[in-house]
Amino acid sequence: MILYNISIIMEDSRHDQVVNWLKSHLRTSSYETTFLKMLDSPHEGHTYCIQFRAADDDAIVKFQEDVTAELQTYLMTHHGEKAFIFDSKMQYLSLE
């Protein structure tokens, strides 16, 4: 199992617009995601995360095509230098 994480960092001036769009977009998505706010972010402004659990890399690629690409387009088109994203993949490990 892989955890795919998208972190979105935005300036205060764009917070409400971006969060409202994210909520609307995630509510209508066919993917089961978790939406989180980072409380102790080292960045100025606000940091949010979208997390998606995937069985394999193919599922992540599909999620990137369907969700991440649209998010990137929205941020670049409407928020330019005021918001950006980065992503990461993490593998679940057994403690045994």
C-alpha positions in Angstrom: 0.0 0.0 0.0 1.3 3.5 -0.9 0.3 6.8 0.6 0.3 9.6 -2.1 0.5 13.0 -0.5 0.0 16.4 -2.2 0.9 19.4 -0.1 -0.5 22.8 -1.1 1.1 25.9 0.3 -0.7 29.2 -0.2 -0.4 32.8 0.9 -2.9 34.2 3.3 -4.5 36.3 0.6 -5.5 33.2 -1.4 -6.5 30.9 1.4 -10.3 31.1 1.2 -10.4 30.9 -2.6 -8.1 27.9 -2.7 -9.7 26.0 0.2 -13.2 26.5 -1.2 -12.1 25.2 -4.6 -10.3 22.2 -3.1 -13.3 21.2 -1.0 -15.7 21.5 -4.0 -13.3 19.6 -6.2 -12.6 16.8 -3.7 -16.4 16.4 -2.9 -17.1 15.7 -6.6 -14.1 13.4 -7.1 -14.6 9.7 -7.5 -11.4 9.1 -5.4 -11.5 8.6 -1.6 -9.2 11.2 -0.2 -8.3 12.7 3.1 -8.1 16.5 3.4 -5.8 17.9 6.1 -4.5 21.2 7.4 -0.9 21.2 8.6 -0.8 22.9 12.0 2.9 23.4 12.5 4.0 24.2 9.0 7.5 25.6 8.5 6.1 27.8 5.7 4.4 31.2 5.8 0.8 31.2 4.9 -1.3 28.0 5.0 -0.4 24.4 4.2 -3.0 21.7 3.4 -2.5 18.1 2.3 -4.6 15.8 0.2 -3.8 12.1 0.8 -4.8 9.1 -1.3 -4.1 5.5 -0.5 -3.1 3.5 -3.5 -2.4 -0.2 -4.1 0.3 0.5 -6.6 2.0 3.1 -8.8 -0.5 2.7 -11.6 -3.3 3.9 -9.3 -1.1 6.9 -8.4 -0.5 7.7 -12.0 -4.3 7.6 -12.7 -4.9 9.9 -9.6 -2.2 12.3 -10.9 -3.9 12.4 -14.3 -7.4 12.9 -12.9 -6.8 15.1 -9.8 -3.3 16.4 -9.5 -3.2 17.8 -13.0 -6.4 19.7 -12.6 -5.2 21.1 -9.2 -1.9 22.2 -10.8 -3.8 23.9 -13.7 -6.2 25.7 -11.3 -3.3 27.0 -9.1 -1.2 28.1 -12.1 -4.1 29.8 -13.8 -5.7 31.5 -10.9 -3.1 31.9 -8.2 0.3 32.1 -10.0 3.0 32.8 -7.5 0.7 32.8 -4.5 0.2 29.0 -4.2 2.1 25.9 -5.2 2.1 22.2 -4.6 4.6 19.4 -4.1 3.9 15.7 -3.9 5.4 12.6 -2.3 4.9 8.9 -2.1 5.3 6.9 1.1 5.2 3.1 1.5 3.4 1.5 4.4 5.8 -0.8 6.3 5.3 -3.5 8.8 6.8 -3.2 12.3 7.6 -6.9 12.2 
